Amino acid sequence: MKKFLTRSYPWTIITSLLLTGGSAYVLLDAFVFEKAYTVISESDTNADTTANVGIDQATTDSAVETMLTSNSYTDEDISIKINTVTESGVVYHVADIQLASAE
């Protein structure tokens, strides 16, 4: 084995294989493997921060009562409540969504 590695061509083969493998991985990662990206626009982040300020408000629109708080939304058709749970050092956000009908 020592005699095999003392010659110049084994190192050339090993280096060529490493460079070829690394190049193949970079090209596959760039063009073949699927990735999921989410684009957040500036207006979306501003709307989210203003909605999460923590201001509780109630709005009445012609016999339809809508309640919006910092962690819930309720009207006649839908009820959404978001809870934050910390378990074993991991933070989970749980959304409880209830609909009046499935249609």
C-alpha positions in Angstrom: 0.0 0.0 0.0 2.9 2.4 0.9 4.5 1.8 -2.5 1.1 2.4 -4.2 0.7 5.9 -2.6 4.3 7.0 -3.2 3.8 7.2 -6.9 2.2 10.3 -8.4 -0.7 8.8 -10.2 -2.7 7.5 -7.2 -2.9 11.0 -5.8 -3.9 12.3 -9.1 -6.7 9.8 -9.3 -7.9 10.5 -5.7 -7.8 14.3 -6.3 -9.7 13.9 -9.6 -12.4 11.8 -8.0 -12.8 14.2 -5.2 -13.0 17.2 -7.5 -15.4 15.4 -9.9 -17.6 14.3 -7.0 -17.7 17.7 -5.4 -18.5 19.4 -8.8 -21.3 16.8 -9.4 -22.8 17.5 -6.0 -22.8 21.3 -6.5 -24.4 21.0 -10.0 -27.0 18.5 -8.7 -27.8 20.8 -5.8 -28.2 23.8 -8.0 -30.2 22.3 -10.8 -31.8 18.9 -9.8 -32.5 18.8 -6.0 -35.8 20.6 -5.1 -35.8 23.4 -2.6 -38.7 25.4 -1.1 -38.3 29.1 -0.8 -40.8 31.6 0.7 -40.7 35.2 -0.5 -41.9 37.7 2.1 -42.6 41.2 0.7 -42.2 44.3 2.7 -45.9 45.0 2.8 -46.6 41.6 4.3 -44.2 42.1 7.2 -45.7 45.5 8.0 -49.2 44.1 8.0 -48.2 41.2 10.3 -46.4 43.4 12.8 -49.3 45.8 13.0 -51.8 42.9 13.4 -49.7 41.4 16.3 -49.4 44.6 18.4 -51.8 43.2 20.9 -54.6 45.7 20.6 -58.0 44.0 21.4 -60.9 45.4 19.4 -64.5 44.5 18.7 -66.3 45.5 15.5 -70.0 45.2 14.9 -71.1 45.2 11.2 -74.9 45.0 10.7 -75.7 42.2 13.2 -72.5 40.3 12.5 -70.2 40.5 15.5 -66.5 40.1 14.8 -63.9 39.8 17.6 -60.2 40.3 16.9 -57.6 40.0 19.7 -53.8 39.5 19.7 -54.1 35.7 19.5 -57.7 35.0 18.2 -60.3 35.9 15.6 -64.0 35.1 15.8 -67.0 35.8 13.6 -70.2 33.9 12.8 -68.5 31.5 10.4 -65.0 30.9 11.7 -63.1 30.9 15.0 -59.3 30.9 15.1 -57.2 30.8 18.2 -53.4 30.6 18.2 -51.6 29.2 21.3 -47.8 29.2 21.9 -46.6 26.1 23.7 -43.0 25.6 25.0 -42.1 21.9 25.5 -38.5 20.6 26.1 -37.0 23.9 25.0 -38.9 23.9 21.7 -41.6 26.5 20.9 -44.7 25.4 19.1 -47.4 27.6 17.7 -50.8 25.7 17.6 -53.7 27.1 15.7 -57.2 25.9 16.6 -59.5 26.6 13.7 -63.3 25.9 13.9 -65.7 26.4 11.0 -69.5 26.8 11.2 -70.0 24.5 8.2 -67.8 22.5 5.9 -69.1 24.2 2.8 
